[in-house]
Amino acid sequence: MPEQSGLELMEWVKEEGMRLETVVLTCHSEFRYAQKALQLGGSDYILKPVIYRELEQVLQALGRKVEEQRQADHEGERYHQLAELWQGQKPLLTERYWKDLLDGRERPDASWLERIRLAADVDAQLIGTIRPLLISVENWEKDIDERDERVMEFALRKAAEEILLESLPGAVVEDYRGNSLILIYEGGAAAQRLEELCDRYREACRTYFYCKMSVYIGDAVPLKNLRGEYLGLLHEEYRNVSISWSSIPAGAASRGERHADALQPDSTALLEWADLLEQGGIESMRARLEELLMPGAAVTVETLTAYAYGLMQAAYLTLHRKGFPAFMLHQYREDFDVSAATRSVQRFRAWSEGMLGQIGVLLQSRRSESPVLRQIKAYIADHMDRDVTREELAEHVFLNPAYLSRLFRKETGKVLTDYILQEKMRAAAQRLTGTDESVSAIAAGLGYGNFSYFARLFRKVYGKNPHEFRKIGTDSSATPGA
């Protein structure tokens, strides 16, 4: 070659990192030339004069090699894309697996453990003990609509990852009911200074997200008992009407023996049964009872008695959450005598069918709107002349504010504060088109001392200011937001 040898060209190609296949055709028969060519990545070394059949075979083999390399590169690129996709999906899969476990759709068996291990990159020992924390939003200190509230709830979960899980292994999960939870993996070691860490998290959320909240700190429990502990936290939040804006540790005295692993309906099973009735209905509860009564089960008078009282307590708890007084369970039937239900499995089945039937009648009778919801709406309608807070409404119906907000959104599809605003603006629209009151008098009558603020809210709901709305004579039955 002019000015440069073939070996020098091969050396330059190698230095530049080019992926080329080379065949050396040369008159040099010395071993050191062949050795150098092979060291530089040459595929073959042919002496002149060239036998064309031999060269053809070498080039064909080299072509097959190049094609195989191309296929390998393509498969490698595809594998890399799939690996990146898998890495991106792992957090979503991790959350889904935890959600299914908390909801009772999955059990922590070997199959589930293998899936969570791959998705979360954790070993089984680390998640052998879990401490759940429940984030309970009690109040937003700025007016926000439903879309903004969902965004802010997402921000709260991200903040929990950055603050609570900065030095602790765990996961942040939004369950199927909209609750935000932190699951701390304590299989390796117990979390230290957790209450102090939760206080710092709450302070940060109030500072940056204008949110007052409580964090319910559960006990560290074996993985198999996590669902019971989770339901216990939800029940604590539901029952709590006295402590607010706090980090609330688990209270063994108030929560009792919630972690016993037994078939009989202890407090853990009671909460699970109430959850089955509330979420899955009577069919889910019927299936659970059939599991307990299946052939081969150790059924005695004592266990039947426990099941009967457990079902009644679960029914009372479910109806109370829905706003029904307990006496309504016996309003149309007075033959729910527990002693009659425990004489045989057959009698228990008949007794439980009657009980479940009555529960179903009550839940179906007012399915569209629960008594609690009616109380809330009536209270809002009776107090249109002033600002009504979520805390005031919660106190009126004896519920926790955070629980009340979720209940209201679940039954109506609306945020409670949005509903209050819409009802006030609906009343304002009716007065604007149906009376001669001045706009300022209407604003004052609905508790708005600042006319400009009232006009801004009215425009937000109806798309027009109050004077424009009255002038064009909009139908008083118009829907807010239309």
N, C-alpha and C positions, 0 to 999 in steps of 0.2 A: 504494500500500500504506500502511496506517496506521502512522505513526511511523517508517517505514523504506522506502527505495526498493528496487526490485528489484536495481539495481546494487550497493547497499550489502549486500544479502543475498548476492549472488554473490561480493562481495569477502570477506565473512565465511566463506563456504563454502570459498573458496580458501585462506584463512589457516589454517583448521582441517584442511586436507589431505583433505577429503572428495572422493571420486570421483563426482561427479554430472554428468549431462548436462543442460544448460538450453536452453530456447527462450524468447527474449524477445518478449513481445507488448506493444506500446507505441504511444502516439500521437505520440511524439517522432520526428520525421523528420530531425533534425539529425544530421550525420555524426559529430560527436564522441560522441553517445550510442551509436551503433552501434559506433564504434571502441572505446569503453570496454567495451562488452558482449563484444566479440570478444577483447579483451585479457584479460578475466576468465575466458575459457574457454567462452563461450557457443557453442552449436552452430549457432544460427540467430537471425535478427532479423526479426520480422514486424510490419508496421505495421497498426494498426487502421483501418478495420474489417477483420476477418479473413475471408478466403475459406476456408471450411471444407475444401474439396477440397485446397487448397494446404497447410493445416495438417495434414490427414490424411497427405499425402505426406511432409511434413517429419517427422512423428512415426514413420511407418513406417520411413523411412530411419534415424532415430535408434534405433529398436528393433533394426534389423539391426546398427547400429554397436555397441550395447550387447552384443548376443549374440556378435558377433565378438570383442569385448574379453574377455567371459567365457571363451570358448574359448581365447583367447590366454593368459589368466591361468591356466587349468587346465593347458594344455600347459607353461607356464612353471613351475608348481608341480611337475608331473610330471618335467620336466627337472631341476629342483633336487633332487628326491628321487633320481633316477637318478645325478645327479652326486655326491651324498653317498654313495650306495651304492658307486659306482665308487671314490671316494676311500677308503672303508673297506676295499675289497677289494684295493687296490693293493699293500699290504705282503704279503698272502697270495699274490697272483699273482707278485710279484717273487721270493719265496722258491721258489715252484713252478718258475718258469723256470730259476732257478739250480740247483735240485735235478735237474731233467731234464737240464741240460747236464752236471753233474758225473757223473750216472749213465750218460751216453752215450745217452740217449733223444733228445736234441736235438743239433744242430750249430750253432755260432755263425754261421749264414748271415744273409742280409739280413732274412728273415722273423723269425728269432729276435731279432735286434738291434732291429727295429722294435717288437716286443712288449715287450722289456725296457726300451726307451727310454720307452715310454708308461707302463709300470707303475712304474718306478723314478724317472721324471723325470730321466734322465741322458742325456747325448749319447754317441754312439758313441766319440768320442775318449777320454772319461774312462774308459770301461771297456775301452779297447783294451789296457791292461796291468793285470793283476790279481795281487795277492799274497795267497795263501790262508794262513790260520792255523788250526791244528787244536787245539781244546781237549780235553785228555786228562785226565779225572778219575782220579786215582790212589787216593784214599782219602777216605771220609767220616769225620770225626772224631767223629761221633755216630751212634748206631744209627738207621737210617731204613728204612722198608719201601719196596716198589716204587712205590706211589702217591706217597709223599713224595719219592722219588728223582726221579720225573718232574717234580714241581713244582719241585724244587731245580735240576734241569737247565734248566728254563725260566727260573728266576731268574738262573742263570749267563749265559744268552744275553742277557737284558735288561741285566744288569750290563755285559756286553761292549759293548752299544750305547751305554751311558752313559759308559763309561770309554774304551774303545778307539776308538769312532767319534764321540766328542765333538767332535774337531777334524779327523777324517779322513773322507773320503767312503767309503762302503762299505755292506755288508749283512751281517747275521748269519743263518746258514742252518743248519737241521737237515736233514741229508741223509736218504735213504731207509733208511740203515742205523742211524740213531740217533746219528751223529756230529755234534757242534756245530762249525761253522766260521765264521770271520770272513773275508769277502772284501773286501780293501781295494783301492779303485779308484786306481791309480797312473798313469792315462793322462795326468793333468795334471802331477803332480810326485811324486817319490819320498817315501815316508813317512819322517819324521825321528824319531830316538830311539825306534825301535819296540820294541827289546828292553827299554828302561827303562819304556816304557808297559805292556808285557806284565807286567813284574815288579810294577808298581803294581796291575794288574788281579788278579794271582794273590794278592797280599797282601790285597787287599780281599775276595776270595772266601773266603780262609781266615778272615778276621776275622768276616765277617758270615754266611757260609754253612757254616762249619766244613768246608771242602773243601780238600784238598791236590791240586794239579793241576800239569801241565806244559802249556806252550803251544809247539807246534811251528810255527816261523816259516818259511814257504816262500819260495822265490825269487819276485821279480816277473817274470811271464812274459806273453807275448802271449796274448790271449784264446783263440786256437786251441789253445794248449798247456796251458790251465788243467786239463783233466781229467788229463793226465799228471802235472802237479805235485801235484794232489790225491791221486792214487793213490800217488805217491811219499811224501807225508806219512803216509798210512795205513800204508805199508810200513815207514817209519822208526819209527813208533810200535810196530808189530808186532815189529820186530827189537830195539828198545831195551830192554835189561834192566839197564843200568848207570847211567843218568842219571835222576834223579827230581826232582820238584818244582822245575822249572827252566823258563826261557824258552830254548828250544833252536833256534838259528838253523840255516838250511839249510847243510849241509856239502858243498861241491862235490866234495871229494876222496872222500867216502864214497858219494855218490850218483851220481857219474859223469855222463856226457853224457845227461841225461834229457830234453832238449828238442829233439833233432834231429828235423826233420820229414821222415821217410823211411818208406818202406814196410817196410824190413827191420826185424826185431825187435830194436831196440836196447833199452836198459833200460826206456824208457817203454813201448814196445810189449809188452815182457815183462810188465810190471805190468798192462797192459790185458788181455793174453791170460789171465793168471792170474785176473784179476777176472771175465772172461767165463766161465771154467770154474767159478769158485766161485759166482757169482751166477746165471748163465744156464744152466750145464750144458754138456754136450758139443754140443748142437744149436747153441748160440750160437757156440761155437768153430768148428764145422764151417762155419757160414755165413760167418764171418770168413775162413777159409782159402779158401773158394770165391770171395770177393771178390778176394783176392790172385791167384788163378789164372784169373780170367775171361779170355776171349779178348781179345787186344790188350795184356794186361799184359806188362811187360818181365821175363819169367821166364828166369833163367839157372841154371846149375849152382850158382853162388855164392848166388843168392837162395833156391833150394830148400834148400841146406845151412843157410842162416841160418834159414829157416822151420822146418826139422826140429829143429835145436838149440833154437830158441826155444820150440817146442811142448813139447819134453822139459823144458826149464827151468821153463816155466809149469806143467807137470804136477807137477814136484817141489815147486815152491813151494805149489801148491794142496793137495797131499797133506800137506805138512808142516804147513800151517795147520790141516788137519783131524786131525793127529796120526798120520798114516800114515808109517812109515819108507819112504825112497825105494826100497829094494830090492824092495818089494812090487809096484812097477810092472812089474818084469821077472820076477816070481815064476812066472808061468804061461806067459810068452812070452819067448823069448830071441832072436827074429828081428827085433828093432828096430834093425837095422844101418842107420845113417844113410847110408852110402855106397850102399846099395841103393836108398834112397829118392830119390836125386838124379839118377838116370839118365834120368828122364823125368817129365813132369807126371803121367802115368797111374800110374807106380810110386809117386810121392809121395802121390797120392790114396789108393792102396791101403795104403801104410805109415801114413799119418795116420789112416785108418779103424781100423786095428788098434790104434794108440796110443789113440785116443779111446774105442774099445770097452773097452780094459783100464781106462782111467781111470773110465769109467762103471760097470764091474763093481765096482771098489773103492769108489766113492762110494755105490753102491746097497747094497753088502754090509753096511754098518754105518750105513745112513742114519739109523736111529732114534737112535743115540748114537755120537759120535765117540770115538776112543781117548783124546783129551785129556780129554773129559768123564768117561770111565770112570776115568782116573787121578785126577782131582779128587775124584770121589765116593769112591773107595777110600781116598784119603789122609784125607778127612774122617772116614770110618768108622773108620779105624785110630787117629785122634787125638781121640776123643770126650772124653777125660779132661782136655782143656785147651782154651784159646781158640785157634782157628785163624784167622789173618788172611788177607786177600786177597793181601797181598804174599808171604806164606809159600807160598801155593798157586801163585802165579805163578812164584816161584823154583823150585818143585818141577817144574813142567812147562816151564820155560824160556820163559815168555811175559811180555810187558808186562802189568802189573796191569790197566790200563784196557782193553786188548784182551781180556784174559781175562774181565773182567766182561761185556763186550758179547757175547762168544762164548757164555758160559754162559746169558745171558738169551735170546739168539737161539735156542739149541738146546732150552732147557727152559721158556722163558716165565717164569722166576723170577729174582729178584735173588739173587746168590750168598749174601749175608748172610742173607736170608730162608730159603734152603735149609738153611744150616748150623743156624740156629735150629730149624727144623722137624725136622731129623734128630735133634738133641739132645733135643727135647721128645718125639719119637716113642720114642726109647730110654728116656727117663724114664717114659713111659706104660707101656711094656712091663714095666719093673721094678716099677712101682707095682702092677700087676695080676698079675704073674707071680712076684713074690718077696715075702719078708717084710722086706726092707731098710727101714730107717727113711728118712723123706723127706729128712732132713739128710744121711744117708749117700749117697743117690742123687744129691742136688745136688752133694756134694763129688766124687763119682765122675765127674761130668760137667764138672768144672772150675769150679763155682760155689761160692765161699767164703761168699757172702752169701745166706743162705736166703731172706730177703725178696725179694731181686732175682730169685732162681730162681722163687719162687712167682708173682711178677708176670709173668714171661715165660711160665710154664706157663699161667696164666689167659689171657694174650693169645692163645695158640695154641689151647687147648682150651675156653676159656670157663668153666673151673672151677679152683679151686685144687687142689694135689696131694692134700690130705686128702679133699676132696669127691669127686675123681675115683676115689680108691681105695675110698672108702666105698660108692659106688653101683655099683662093679664094672663100670665102663665097659669095653667090648670093647677089648682091646689092639690090635686091628687098625684102630681108628678113625682116620679121616683128620684130621691137624691142621687146625684152622680150621673143622671141621664143626660 
